[in-house]
């Protein structure tokens, strides 16, 4: 630590030389010391809590752990436990010792329930500890409903101290009444449907989407009641109002496909959802029909696309200024699409549904450009706070895949390589490019 840092450091918080991990079984507290901070998690009495004290501020602050159990650190790698390097082996053994003590303190049954979910580990843990057997029994029989109880702030903006007071009352109520409190249909069918949702699928976004879908399409509750287990595909389809279009057997067929094929099918379904929203906004009548096979899914996708491309009412809307300049050189030729008129033309020329993204582009959620060289592609990318400009997807005519060399060039363009290494512009080449 340099001299200035030492002078400005609070005297009551001396910097320690080594990091340390300690579990106090009597207090039920885990301590994690580093050179610049102390983190403490109280696992039980009087209730779970997490605190952090930094070297810079010297003040204790509450925080929400984002890691799964054991919250403050990662479980040691098995290979590290027998490593030939003493410091690595010693650190791993200490972690394993602390982890085992924490599991013994909390209970293996609660840890097993926590590991079923993909997020909100800390909130679910707090629910299990605060509400005891009520919460454990609920998590074992209806995990999605238990997950819902761990997220009261999302559905009811109460004052922070009242969240767990409300949960304490709710967990002892009938399950249909719990669902009614959170805005779901208060009936036994809804309780049974919730019980079919796998724990690993649970997310706040999914439950919000589910609740909104039930409000807009009440009939989907009956449709979902015929499923023995609800997976991400079936929930996504029904929550987007496509349960009346896609046959039950087709949805089951999609659920059994390989992951890569599932992603492609989901993309088609997302296109259909966006196109249907656009057609409804323009009061266009879309005949209802049941899709029985994958061929039917392709056919309705193309048919809706043709109907959407006939809409020209908003083709003069301009898009936000893109964060990256066009590139026109003998290595790469990319031009941004500036307005919905150009987007319409791009969709017509390339025979895909890029026009259905009009609203997203107008809101600045993504940007679209067309590549003229080395191959003809449509490019969509977005701006992220951590990764900068990130490619979302790129397709050729009729959604054909782009060559790997073209994707590499696009990635370089997004990283600003061609701005730092400019090449001479050659407008003469455009004539031959446009013929591609």
Buried (B, 14 or more C-beta within 10 A) or exposed (E): EEEEEEEEBEEEBEEEEEEEBEBEEEEBBBBBBBEBBBBBBBBBEEEBBBBBBBBEEEEEEEEEBEEBBBBBBEEBEEEBBEBEEEEBBEBBBBBBEBBEBBBEBBEEEBBEBBEBBEBBBBBBBBBBBBBEEBBBEBBEEBBBBBBBBBBBEEBEEEEEEEBBEBBEEBBEEEBBEBBBBBBBBBEEEBBEBBBBBBBBBBBBEBBBBBBEBBEEBEEBBEBBEEBEEBBBBBBBBBBBBBBEBBBBEBBEBBBEBEEEEBEEBBBBBBBBBBBBEBBEEEEBEBEEEEBBEBEBBEEBBEBBBEBBBEBEEBBEBEBEEBEBEEBBBEBBBBBBBBBBBBBBBBBBEBBBBBBBBBBBBBEBEBBBBBBBBBBBBBBBBBBEEEEEBEBEEBBBEEBBEBEEEBBEBBBBBBEEEBEEEEEEEBEEBBEEBEEE
